[in-house]
Amino acid sequence: MAAAGKKSHPRFERKWRIAGGDSLLQKDWAQDTTVYSRLTGETHLLSALPAEVLRMLTEGEKSEAELAAAMGVLCEVTVDEGWLNDICKILQRLEALFLVEPVD
């Protein structure tokens, strides 16, 4: 069986980063994470998956496929097109909150 991070999905190579170079303040609670954006002055409550995607992006720019592979390993799921689409939806929701942005 191939490792989750080895399969390439060229359609999902769009790269993402933390919006505007923001330094986000994060606090983990029992099952959720609060995130304060210095850029917008807003605080958000995130569930585990979006919080982990955001955490991974604080380490640097990553493509949708890279995020899906890393999250697949973490969550012990098969990285298929459905999983990739789920990660893309999370990124779109984080973008709507002005927490992440695509890299041009």
N, CA, C and O atoms as CSV, one atom per row, in Angstrom:
chain,resi,resn,atom,element,x,y,z
A,1,MET,N,N,0.849,-1.185,0.000
A,1,MET,CA,C,0.000,0.000,0.000
A,1,MET,C,C,0.887,1.238,0.000
A,1,MET,O,O,1.861,1.297,0.749
A,2,ALA,N,N,0.569,2.210,-0.816
A,2,ALA,CA,C,1.352,3.439,-0.911
A,2,ALA,C,C,1.097,4.325,0.295
A,2,ALA,O,O,-0.010,4.350,0.833
A,3,ALA,N,N,2.110,5.041,0.714
A,3,ALA,CA,C,1.970,5.975,1.831
A,3,ALA,C,C,1.041,7.109,1.429
A,3,ALA,O,O,0.989,7.510,0.266
A,4,ALA,N,N,0.312,7.616,2.412
A,4,ALA,CA,C,-0.676,8.658,2.129
A,4,ALA,C,C,-0.054,9.888,1.484
A,4,ALA,O,O,-0.693,10.528,0.648
A,5,GLY,N,N,1.167,10.232,1.849
A,5,GLY,CA,C,1.790,11.439,1.331
A,5,GLY,C,C,2.439,11.273,-0.027
A,5,GLY,O,O,2.925,12.257,-0.584
A,6,LYS,N,N,2.471,10.069,-0.587
A,6,LYS,CA,C,3.189,9.812,-1.835
A,6,LYS,C,C,2.344,10.004,-3.087
A,6,LYS,O,O,2.896,10.232,-4.163
A,7,LYS,N,N,1.043,9.920,-2.979
A,7,LYS,CA,C,0.179,10.003,-4.151
A,7,LYS,C,C,0.024,11.451,-4.577
A,7,LYS,O,O,-0.280,12.313,-3.752
A,8,SER,N,N,0.231,11.727,-5.857
A,8,SER,CA,C,0.168,13.087,-6.365
A,8,SER,C,C,-1.204,13.360,-6.971
A,8,SER,O,O,-1.768,12.517,-7.668
A,9,HIS,N,N,-1.724,14.534,-6.699
A,9,HIS,CA,C,-2.993,14.979,-7.239
A,9,HIS,C,C,-2.777,16.368,-7.826
A,9,HIS,O,O,-3.022,17.364,-7.144
A,10,PRO,N,N,-2.315,16.461,-9.098
A,10,PRO,CA,C,-1.964,17.749,-9.680
A,10,PRO,C,C,-3.088,18.780,-9.631
A,10,PRO,O,O,-2.828,19.981,-9.556
A,11,ARG,N,N,-4.316,18.319,-9.671
A,11,ARG,CA,C,-5.453,19.232,-9.627
A,11,ARG,C,C,-5.509,20.016,-8.317
A,11,ARG,O,O,-6.141,21.070,-8.257
A,12,PHE,N,N,-4.860,19.518,-7.277
A,12,PHE,CA,C,-4.932,20.115,-5.943
A,12,PHE,C,C,-3.595,20.712,-5.516
A,12,PHE,O,O,-3.204,20.607,-4.354
A,13,GLU,N,N,-2.908,21.330,-6.450
A,13,GLU,CA,C,-1.584,21.888,-6.144
A,13,GLU,C,C,-1.610,23.373,-5.771
A,13,GLU,O,O,-0.552,23.979,-5.600
A,14,ARG,N,N,-2.782,23.957,-5.645
A,14,ARG,CA,C,-2.863,25.362,-5.235
A,14,ARG,C,C,-2.264,25.505,-3.843
A,14,ARG,O,O,-2.597,24.741,-2.938
A,15,LYS,N,N,-1.386,26.481,-3.674
A,15,LYS,CA,C,-0.737,26.697,-2.380
A,15,LYS,C,C,-1.508,27.720,-1.561
A,15,LYS,O,O,-2.138,28.634,-2.092
A,16,TRP,N,N,-1.435,27.528,-0.220
A,16,TRP,CA,C,-2.126,28.377,0.737
A,16,TRP,C,C,-1.139,28.853,1.799
A,16,TRP,O,O,-0.104,28.229,2.033
A,17,ARG,N,N,-1.482,29.975,2.438
A,17,ARG,CA,C,-0.676,30.511,3.536
A,17,ARG,C,C,-1.593,31.249,4.509
A,17,ARG,O,O,-2.768,31.484,4.226
A,18,ILE,N,N,-1.028,31.608,5.658
A,18,ILE,CA,C,-1.756,32.425,6.625
A,18,ILE,C,C,-1.986,33.798,5.977
A,18,ILE,O,O,-1.079,34.353,5.357
A,19,ALA,N,N,-3.186,34.335,6.120
A,19,ALA,CA,C,-3.562,35.589,5.455
A,19,ALA,C,C,-2.716,36.767,5.927
A,19,ALA,O,O,-2.534,36.980,7.125
A,20,GLY,N,N,-2.208,37.523,4.968
A,20,GLY,CA,C,-1.520,38.765,5.253
A,20,GLY,C,C,-0.316,38.655,6.159
A,20,GLY,O,O,0.084,39.645,6.772
A,21,GLY,N,N,0.272,37.478,6.259
A,21,GLY,CA,C,1.415,37.293,7.152
A,21,GLY,C,C,1.043,37.445,8.617
A,21,GLY,O,O,1.912,37.694,9.453
A,22,ASP,N,N,-0.235,37.299,8.938
A,22,ASP,CA,C,-0.740,37.455,10.303
A,22,ASP,C,C,-0.042,36.486,11.252
A,22,ASP,O,O,0.276,35.357,10.878
A,23,SER,N,N,0.192,36.934,12.472
A,23,SER,CA,C,0.655,36.009,13.513
A,23,SER,C,C,-0.561,35.737,14.399
A,23,SER,O,O,-0.963,36.568,15.213
A,24,LEU,N,N,-1.116,34.574,14.216
A,24,LEU,CA,C,-2.345,34.198,14.904
A,24,LEU,C,C,-2.048,33.734,16.322
A,24,LEU,O,O,-1.035,33.080,16.569
A,25,LEU,N,N,-2.924,34.071,17.241
A,25,LEU,CA,C,-2.834,33.562,18.608
A,25,LEU,C,C,-3.838,32.427,18.722
A,25,LEU,O,O,-5.017,32.604,18.416
A,26,GLN,N,N,-3.371,31.255,19.165
A,26,GLN,CA,C,-4.240,30.092,19.252
A,26,GLN,C,C,-4.227,29.530,20.668
A,26,GLN,O,O,-3.189,29.494,21.329
A,27,LYS,N,N,-5.398,29.093,21.119
A,27,LYS,CA,C,-5.531,28.450,22.425
A,27,LYS,C,C,-6.379,27.211,22.249
A,27,LYS,O,O,-7.522,27.290,21.799
A,28,ASP,N,N,-5.821,26.066,22.604
A,28,ASP,CA,C,-6.550,24.802,22.506
A,28,ASP,C,C,-7.388,24.576,23.754
A,28,ASP,O,O,-6.947,24.825,24.876
A,29,TRP,N,N,-8.598,24.102,23.531
A,29,TRP,CA,C,-9.498,23.714,24.612
A,29,TRP,C,C,-9.729,22.219,24.486
A,29,TRP,O,O,-8.971,21.549,23.785
A,30,ALA,N,N,-10.724,21.680,25.123
A,30,ALA,CA,C,-10.961,20.239,25.118
A,30,ALA,C,C,-11.026,19.680,23.694
A,30,ALA,O,O,-10.252,18.786,23.352
A,31,GLN,N,N,-11.928,20.186,22.868
A,31,GLN,CA,C,-12.069,19.679,21.507
A,31,GLN,C,C,-12.007,20.773,20.462
A,31,GLN,O,O,-12.053,20.486,19.266
A,32,ASP,N,N,-11.904,22.009,20.884
A,32,ASP,CA,C,-11.919,23.139,19.977
A,32,ASP,C,C,-10.688,24.013,20.193
A,32,ASP,O,O,-9.944,23.834,21.158
A,33,THR,N,N,-10.488,24.952,19.289
A,33,THR,CA,C,-9.387,25.898,19.381
A,33,THR,C,C,-9.929,27.289,19.110
A,33,THR,O,O,-10.673,27.495,18.152
A,34,THR,N,N,-9.558,28.242,19.953
A,34,THR,CA,C,-9.876,29.626,19.648
A,34,THR,C,C,-8.681,30.234,18.936
A,34,THR,O,O,-7.529,29.966,19.278
A,35,VAL,N,N,-8.977,31.055,17.942
A,35,VAL,CA,C,-7.936,31.697,17.138
A,35,VAL,C,C,-8.241,33.184,17.090
A,35,VAL,O,O,-9.339,33.596,16.718
A,36,TYR,N,N,-7.255,33.980,17.471
A,36,TYR,CA,C,-7.376,35.431,17.387
A,36,TYR,C,C,-6.500,35.918,16.242
A,36,TYR,O,O,-5.311,35.607,16.181
A,37,SER,N,N,-7.092,36.675,15.349
A,37,SER,CA,C,-6.371,37.251,14.218
A,37,SER,C,C,-6.032,38.701,14.539
A,37,SER,O,O,-6.924,39.531,14.717
A,38,ARG,N,N,-4.749,38.998,14.610
A,38,ARG,CA,C,-4.326,40.382,14.824
A,38,ARG,C,C,-4.656,41.235,13.594
A,38,ARG,O,O,-4.847,42.447,13.699
A,39,LEU,N,N,-4.719,40.592,12.444
A,39,LEU,CA,C,-5.013,41.293,11.197
A,39,LEU,C,C,-6.435,41.866,11.195
A,39,LEU,O,O,-6.645,43.013,10.800
A,40,THR,N,N,-7.403,41.064,11.635
A,40,THR,CA,C,-8.806,41.490,11.598
A,40,THR,C,C,-9.339,41.913,12.966
A,40,THR,O,O,-10.358,42.597,13.052
A,41,GLY,N,N,-8.657,41.509,14.029
A,41,GLY,CA,C,-9.145,41.791,15.374
A,41,GLY,C,C,-10.284,40.875,15.796
A,41,GLY,O,O,-10.964,41.145,16.787
A,42,GLU,N,N,-10.496,39.805,15.059
A,42,GLU,CA,C,-11.595,38.883,15.349
A,42,GLU,C,C,-11.082,37.594,15.982
A,42,GLU,O,O,-9.955,37.162,15.738
A,43,THR,N,N,-11.941,36.995,16.800
A,43,THR,CA,C,-11.661,35.702,17.427
A,43,THR,C,C,-12.625,34.682,16.845
A,43,THR,O,O,-13.811,34.960,16.666
A,44,HIS,N,N,-12.099,33.488,16.551
A,44,HIS,CA,C,-12.903,32.420,15.956
A,44,HIS,C,C,-12.755,31.148,16.782
A,44,HIS,O,O,-11.700,30.897,17.365
A,45,LEU,N,N,-13.813,30.350,16.829
A,45,LEU,CA,C,-13.787,29.045,17.472
A,45,LEU,C,C,-13.776,27.991,16.373
A,45,LEU,O,O,-14.718,27.890,15.586
A,46,LEU,N,N,-12.702,27.208,16.326
A,46,LEU,CA,C,-12.543,26.194,15.283
A,46,LEU,C,C,-12.587,24.794,15.876
A,46,LEU,O,O,-12.112,24.561,16.988
A,47,SER,N,N,-13.158,23.873,15.124
A,47,SER,CA,C,-13.110,22.467,15.518
A,47,SER,C,C,-11.721,21.921,15.173
A,47,SER,O,O,-10.889,22.638,14.616
A,48,ALA,N,N,-11.479,20.675,15.499
A,48,ALA,CA,C,-10.135,20.090,15.409
A,48,ALA,C,C,-9.528,20.121,14.001
A,48,ALA,O,O,-8.372,20.517,13.852
A,49,LEU,N,N,-10.265,19.719,12.977
A,49,LEU,CA,C,-9.686,19.649,11.632
A,49,LEU,C,C,-9.269,21.017,11.089
A,49,LEU,O,O,-8.127,21.165,10.653
A,50,PRO,N,N,-10.144,22.017,11.098
A,50,PRO,CA,C,-9.700,23.326,10.616
A,50,PRO,C,C,-8.560,23.902,11.460
A,50,PRO,O,O,-7.670,24.564,10.926
A,51,ALA,N,N,-8.580,23.660,12.749
A,51,ALA,CA,C,-7.509,24.162,13.617
A,51,ALA,C,C,-6.172,23.533,13.249
A,51,ALA,O,O,-5.143,24.209,13.259
A,52,GLU,N,N,-6.182,22.247,12.927
A,52,GLU,CA,C,-4.929,21.576,12.552
A,52,GLU,C,C,-4.438,22.043,11.188
A,52,GLU,O,O,-3.234,22.211,10.995
A,53,VAL,N,N,-5.341,22.256,10.242
A,53,VAL,CA,C,-4.956,22.805,8.933
A,53,VAL,C,C,-4.295,24.163,9.140
A,53,VAL,O,O,-3.250,24.442,8.553
A,54,LEU,N,N,-4.894,24.997,9.961
A,54,LEU,CA,C,-4.341,26.321,10.246
A,54,LEU,C,C,-2.961,26.202,10.902
A,54,LEU,O,O,-2.038,26.939,10.557
A,55,ARG,N,N,-2.832,25.281,11.836
A,55,ARG,CA,C,-1.553,25.049,12.523
A,55,ARG,C,C,-0.469,24.660,11.518
A,55,ARG,O,O,0.661,25.141,11.598
A,56,MET,N,N,-0.816,23.796,10.584
A,56,MET,CA,C,0.148,23.368,9.564
A,56,MET,C,C,0.589,24.539,8.690
A,56,MET,O,O,1.745,24.605,8.271
A,57,LEU,N,N,-0.323,25.453,8.418
A,57,LEU,CA,C,0.020,26.600,7.584
A,57,LEU,C,C,0.869,27.625,8.330
A,57,LEU,O,O,1.540,28.440,7.697
A,58,THR,N,N,0.852,27.601,9.649
A,58,THR,CA,C,1.739,28.502,10.398
A,58,THR,C,C,3.197,28.106,10.203
A,58,THR,O,O,4.098,28.904,10.462
A,59,GLU,N,N,3.432,26.879,9.750
A,59,GLU,CA,C,4.795,26.398,9.475
A,59,GLU,C,C,5.283,26.848,8.100
A,59,GLU,O,O,6.476,26.751,7.812
A,60,GLY,N,N,4.387,27.337,7.252
A,60,GLY,CA,C,4.756,27.785,5.911
A,60,GLY,C,C,3.708,27.395,4.885
A,60,GLY,O,O,2.768,26.658,5.183
A,61,GLU,N,N,3.885,27.902,3.670
A,61,GLU,CA,C,2.957,27.629,2.572
A,61,GLU,C,C,2.892,26.139,2.281
A,61,GLU,O,O,3.902,25.436,2.328
A,62,LYS,N,N,1.683,25.670,1.978
A,62,LYS,CA,C,1.489,24.267,1.613
A,62,LYS,C,C,0.393,24.178,0.565
A,62,LYS,O,O,-0.538,24.984,0.545
A,63,SER,N,N,0.520,23.185,-0.305
A,63,SER,CA,C,-0.518,22.959,-1.309
A,63,SER,C,C,-1.676,22.184,-0.684
A,63,SER,O,O,-1.558,21.606,0.397
A,64,GLU,N,N,-2.784,22.195,-1.395
A,64,GLU,CA,C,-3.943,21.419,-0.958
A,64,GLU,C,C,-3.583,19.946,-0.823
A,64,GLU,O,O,-3.983,19.286,0.136
A,65,ALA,N,N,-2.821,19.433,-1.793
A,65,ALA,CA,C,-2.421,18.018,-1.763
A,65,ALA,C,C,-1.499,17.736,-0.578
A,65,ALA,O,O,-1.626,16.695,0.066
A,66,GLU,N,N,-0.573,18.648,-0.282
A,66,GLU,CA,C,0.324,18.464,0.874
A,66,GLU,C,C,-0.455,18.466,2.179
A,66,GLU,O,O,-0.199,17.648,3.062
A,67,LEU,N,N,-1.403,19.381,2.301
A,67,LEU,CA,C,-2.235,19.433,3.509
A,67,LEU,C,C,-3.082,18.175,3.642
A,67,LEU,O,O,-3.203,17.612,4.731
A,68,ALA,N,N,-3.670,17.736,2.531
A,68,ALA,CA,C,-4.512,16.537,2.564
A,68,ALA,C,C,-3.694,15.310,2.963
A,68,ALA,O,O,-4.164,14.473,3.734
A,69,ALA,N,N,-2.474,15.204,2.439
A,69,ALA,CA,C,-1.611,14.062,2.781
A,69,ALA,C,C,-1.246,14.083,4.254
A,69,ALA,O,O,-1.337,13.060,4.932
A,70,ALA,N,N,-0.832,15.241,4.756
A,70,ALA,CA,C,-0.447,15.345,6.166
A,70,ALA,C,C,-1.643,15.097,7.084
A,70,ALA,O,O,-1.518,14.410,8.097
A,71,MET,N,N,-2.802,15.659,6.728
A,71,MET,CA,C,-4.001,15.438,7.535
A,71,MET,C,C,-4.471,13.990,7.442
A,71,MET,O,O,-5.003,13.444,8.408
A,72,GLY,N,N,-4.275,13.366,6.272
A,72,GLY,CA,C,-4.635,11.958,6.115
A,72,GLY,C,C,-3.845,11.069,7.047
A,72,GLY,O,O,-4.397,10.149,7.650
A,73,VAL,N,N,-2.550,11.340,7.170
A,73,VAL,CA,C,-1.706,10.573,8.099
A,73,VAL,C,C,-2.172,10.813,9.527
A,73,VAL,O,O,-2.333,9.867,10.299
A,74,LEU,N,N,-2.388,12.068,9.877
A,74,LEU,CA,C,-2.807,12.427,11.228
A,74,LEU,C,C,-4.143,11.787,11.601
A,74,LEU,O,O,-4.322,11.299,12.717
A,75,CYS,N,N,-5.072,11.797,10.654
A,75,CYS,CA,C,-6.421,11.278,10.913
A,75,CYS,C,C,-6.584,9.807,10.538
A,75,CYS,O,O,-7.647,9.220,10.738
A,76,GLU,N,N,-5.521,9.219,9.993
A,76,GLU,CA,C,-5.532,7.818,9.583
A,76,GLU,C,C,-6.644,7.521,8.583
A,76,GLU,O,O,-7.406,6.567,8.744
A,77,VAL,N,N,-6.723,8.358,7.543
A,77,VAL,CA,C,-7.698,8.151,6.476
A,77,VAL,C,C,-6.978,8.035,5.142
A,77,VAL,O,O,-5.854,8.512,4.987
A,78,THR,N,N,-7.628,7.403,4.194
A,78,THR,CA,C,-7.096,7.292,2.844
A,78,THR,C,C,-7.239,8.633,2.135
A,78,THR,O,O,-8.307,9.246,2.150
A,79,VAL,N,N,-6.166,9.072,1.522
A,79,VAL,CA,C,-6.207,10.340,0.790
A,79,VAL,C,C,-6.708,10.058,-0.614
A,79,VAL,O,O,-5.966,9.584,-1.474
A,80,ASP,N,N,-7.971,10.357,-0.829
A,80,ASP,CA,C,-8.580,10.194,-2.140
A,80,ASP,C,C,-9.194,11.535,-2.536
A,80,ASP,O,O,-9.048,12.522,-1.814
A,81,GLU,N,N,-9.866,11.576,-3.659
A,81,GLU,CA,C,-10.429,12.838,-4.131
A,81,GLU,C,C,-11.454,13.404,-3.154
A,81,GLU,O,O,-11.553,14.622,-3.007
A,82,GLY,N,N,-12.209,12.551,-2.493
A,82,GLY,CA,C,-13.176,13.013,-1.494
A,82,GLY,C,C,-12.500,13.723,-0.333
A,82,GLY,O,O,-12.956,14.776,0.114
A,83,TRP,N,N,-11.399,13.136,0.156
A,83,TRP,CA,C,-10.645,13.740,1.254
A,83,TRP,C,C,-10.027,15.072,0.801
A,83,TRP,O,O,-10.058,16.058,1.537
A,84,LEU,N,N,-9.470,15.089,-0.408
A,84,LEU,CA,C,-8.910,16.323,-0.955
A,84,LEU,C,C,-9.973,17.414,-1.043
A,84,LEU,O,O,-9.707,18.570,-0.715
A,85,ASN,N,N,-11.164,17.053,-1.482
A,85,ASN,CA,C,-12.263,18.022,-1.550
A,85,ASN,C,C,-12.645,18.533,-0.166
A,85,ASN,O,O,-12.958,19.712,-0.003
A,86,ASP,N,N,-12.620,17.644,0.838
A,86,ASP,CA,C,-12.922,18.060,2.211
A,86,ASP,C,C,-11.900,19.088,2.700
A,86,ASP,O,O,-12.269,20.079,3.331
A,87,ILE,N,N,-10.628,18.856,2.414
A,87,ILE,CA,C,-9.577,19.798,2.823
A,87,ILE,C,C,-9.764,21.122,2.090
A,87,ILE,O,O,-9.585,22.185,2.685
A,88,CYS,N,N,-10.119,21.073,0.819
A,88,CYS,CA,C,-10.362,22.308,0.056
A,88,CYS,C,C,-11.528,23.098,0.648
A,88,CYS,O,O,-11.478,24.327,0.696
A,89,LYS,N,N,-12.570,22.409,1.097
A,89,LYS,CA,C,-13.712,23.083,1.726
A,89,LYS,C,C,-13.284,23.764,3.025
A,89,LYS,O,O,-13.711,24.881,3.317
A,90,ILE,N,N,-12.440,23.088,3.801
A,90,ILE,CA,C,-11.926,23.690,5.037
A,90,ILE,C,C,-11.139,24.951,4.702
A,90,ILE,O,O,-11.303,25.979,5.359
A,91,LEU,N,N,-10.284,24.877,3.681
A,91,LEU,CA,C,-9.501,26.048,3.282
A,91,LEU,C,C,-10.403,27.197,2.838
A,91,LEU,O,O,-10.137,28.355,3.161
A,92,GLN,N,N,-11.453,26.889,2.110
A,92,GLN,CA,C,-12.382,27.927,1.666
A,92,GLN,C,C,-13.079,28.589,2.852
A,92,GLN,O,O,-13.295,29.801,2.853
A,93,ARG,N,N,-13.431,27.793,3.860
A,93,ARG,CA,C,-14.075,28.359,5.050
A,93,ARG,C,C,-13.099,29.231,5.839
A,93,ARG,O,O,-13.469,30.292,6.342
A,94,LEU,N,N,-11.848,28.772,5.942
A,94,LEU,CA,C,-10.830,29.576,6.625
A,94,LEU,C,C,-10.540,30.862,5.857
A,94,LEU,O,O,-10.270,31.904,6.455
A,95,GLU,N,N,-10.598,30.782,4.532
A,95,GLU,CA,C,-10.413,31.977,3.710
A,95,GLU,C,C,-11.556,32.965,3.943
A,95,GLU,O,O,-11.318,34.171,4.010
A,96,ALA,N,N,-12.775,32.482,4.065
A,96,ALA,CA,C,-13.930,33.342,4.307
A,96,ALA,C,C,-13.799,34.076,5.650
A,96,ALA,O,O,-14.377,35.148,5.829
A,97,LEU,N,N,-13.045,33.502,6.586
A,97,LEU,CA,C,-12.800,34.130,7.888
A,97,LEU,C,C,-11.561,35.030,7.869
A,97,LEU,O,O,-11.191,35.608,8.891
A,98,PHE,N,N,-10.930,35.142,6.709
A,98,PHE,CA,C,-9.706,35.937,6.521
A,98,PHE,C,C,-8.543,35.400,7.353
A,98,PHE,O,O,-7.698,36.165,7.818
A,99,LEU,N,N,-8.506,34.076,7.536
A,99,LEU,CA,C,-7.409,33.450,8.272
A,99,LEU,C,C,-6.333,32.912,7.331
A,99,LEU,O,O,-5.153,32.896,7.680
A,100,VAL,N,N,-6.740,32.473,6.135
A,100,VAL,CA,C,-5.792,31.968,5.142
A,100,VAL,C,C,-6.072,32.622,3.798
A,100,VAL,O,O,-7.134,33.207,3.583
A,101,GLU,N,N,-5.104,32.511,2.904
A,101,GLU,CA,C,-5.270,33.038,1.547
A,101,GLU,C,C,-4.480,32.185,0.576
A,101,GLU,O,O,-3.450,31.615,0.939
A,102,PRO,N,N,-4.960,32.092,-0.667
A,102,PRO,CA,C,-4.183,31.367,-1.666
A,102,PRO,C,C,-2.935,32.169,-2.026
A,102,PRO,O,O,-2.928,33.398,-1.959
A,103,VAL,N,N,-1.887,31.455,-2.406
A,103,VAL,CA,C,-0.652,32.096,-2.855
A,103,VAL,C,C,-0.792,32.326,-4.348
A,103,VAL,O,O,-1.106,31.397,-5.092
A,104,ASP,N,N,-0.567,33.541,-4.791
A,104,ASP,CA,C,-0.681,33.867,-6.214
A,104,ASP,C,C,0.465,33.310,-7.009
A,104,ASP,O,O,0.520,33.495,-8.225
